Amino acid sequence: MRQAQRPYIEAARTLGQSHLQIMLRHILPNVMHLVVINFILGFSGFIMTESILSYLGVGVPIGTPSWGQMIDSARMELAREPAVWWNLGAAACALFLLVLALNLLGDALRRAFDPRDSVSRSN
């Protein structure tokens, strides 16, 4: 609601723009960076939650591919002689790189959509 009391919104209302025009042309561009960040962080959190729950055995059903199950089964391989560590390392690295890539993508999209950040870059 803070955006609705901004002076540029009042000016758009004074010029006779409809509520839909105000939302699409003025409010949406000013809050898009917040939407992108919330979505990306939420999606990263969902991936980590699914992996942790699958690692603990309460996530997806057994037999469904999951990084948590891959890490759990690779952990069991460490008890063998000789220890097979690369399965655990590959699964954990892939999970880490996916979450890192999503967070970097979210940060880049936030910078692209943030109107205040684009103003400071042009000066």
N, C-alpha and C positions, 0 to 999 in steps of 0.2 A: 504494500500500500504506500510505501514511501515514495515510489516513483509517481504515483497518481497526483501527489501534491507538488511536484516539481513545476517550475515556471514554464518550461517549454510545453508541458502538457496543458497547462492553463491557456497558453498562447494558441495551441492547436485547437482547443475547444472554442476559443474566441473566434478563430478563423472558420469555424463551422465543420470541422472534420468529425466523422462518425467515430463511435467507440472502436470499431474494428480497424479503421485507418490509424487511429492513435495507437492501438495495441501493436499493429504490424509495423508501423513506420517509426515509432518513438520508443515504446516500452520494450518490445522484444529485442531490438539491438542492444539496449542497455542492460538487459538481464541475461542475455544468451551465454555469456562467459560463465555465469553462475550455474546455469543449467548444465553446461558441458562438464564443468568440474564435478558437480554432484553426480552426474551419470557415470563418469569415468572412475571416480573414487568408489562409488557404489558397486560398479562392475568388478573392479579389482578386489573389493572386499568379498563379493560373492564367490569369486574364483578361489580366494584364500580360504574362505569358510568351507566351501565344498571340498577342497583338498584336505583340510584339517579333519573334517568329519569323516571323509573316506579313509584317511589314515587311521583314525580311531575305530573304523569299522561300522559306523552308523550313518554313512553317507549313501551314495548310490549303491544299488544291488551288486553283489559279487558277480564278476564277469563283465560288468560295464567298464569301459576304459576310463580311468581317472588318474590324475597325477598323485593323489593321495594314496590310492591302492598301489600304484607303481613304486612310490617311495617306500611304502610298507613292505612290499614283497622284496624290494632291493635291500631293505634293512636286514631281512632274514638271510640274504646272501653273504652278509658280512661275517656270519658265524661259520661259514665254510672254510675249509683249508684247501687251497689258498683263498684268501678273502677276495671277493669280487666287489670292488668299490665303485667301479665306473657306472654301473647301473644306477646306483644311488646318486652319484654325482651328476649324471646326465639328466635324470628326472628332476632333481632339485634345481639344477642350473636352468633347465627349460622353464620351470615354474617361475623362478626368479626373473629370468629375462622377459617372460610374458608380462608379468606385473610391472616391471620396470618400463617396458616399452609402452604399456598402456598409460602409465603415469606421465611419461615424457610426452606422449601424444596429447594427453589432456592438458598438460602445461602449455604446449605449443598452440593448441586450439584456444585456450584461455587467452593467451597473448594476442592471438589473431582477432578474437571477438571482443576483447575488452576495449571499450571506447576511450577510457582514460589513458590506457597504456599506449594506444595508437597515437593519441595527441602528443604524449611526451616523446615518442619516437620521431615524430615529424619535426620537432623543434631542435 
